[in-house]
Amino acid sequence: MYGINPLGSLVLALVVPLVLVVLGTYLGVLGALQTFFGESSWQDVATDDEE
């Protein structure tokens, strides 16, 4: 099925890894926020620093 449309195969070969990297980066940052700051967003961290 992938051999039918070479452009579609190229898009899949580029988009799928990119989405996985972006998702992994997002989850890594979220995990770091929860581990180091005990917060779930950067806004919570910034608000706590100002107080």
C-alpha positions in Angstrom: 0.0 0.0 0.0 2.9 2.4 0.7 4.4 1.8 -2.7 1.3 3.2 -4.5 2.0 6.8 -3.7 5.7 7.7 -3.3 4.9 11.2 -2.1 2.6 9.8 0.6 5.4 7.4 1.7 7.8 10.3 1.9 5.4 12.4 4.0 4.8 9.5 6.3 8.5 8.8 6.7 9.1 12.5 7.7 5.9 13.3 9.7 5.6 10.2 11.9 9.1 10.5 13.4 8.7 14.3 13.8 5.4 13.8 15.7 7.1 11.2 17.9 10.0 13.5 18.7 7.7 16.4 19.5 5.4 14.2 21.7 8.5 12.8 23.5 9.9 16.3 24.1 6.6 17.5 25.5 6.2 14.5 27.8 9.9 14.9 28.9 9.4 18.6 29.8 6.1 17.9 31.6 7.9 15.1 33.6 10.7 17.5 34.5 8.3 20.1 35.7 6.5 17.6 37.9 9.8 16.1 39.2 11.8 19.3 39.9 9.1 21.8 40.6 6.0 19.8 41.6 4.0 21.8 39.1 2.1 20.9 36.0 2.7 24.0 33.8 5.3 26.8 33.4 2.7 29.3 34.5 2.5 27.7 37.9 6.3 27.8 38.2 6.5 31.5 37.2 3.7 32.4 39.6 5.4 30.7 42.5 8.7 32.5 41.8 7.0 35.9 41.9 5.4 35.4 45.2 
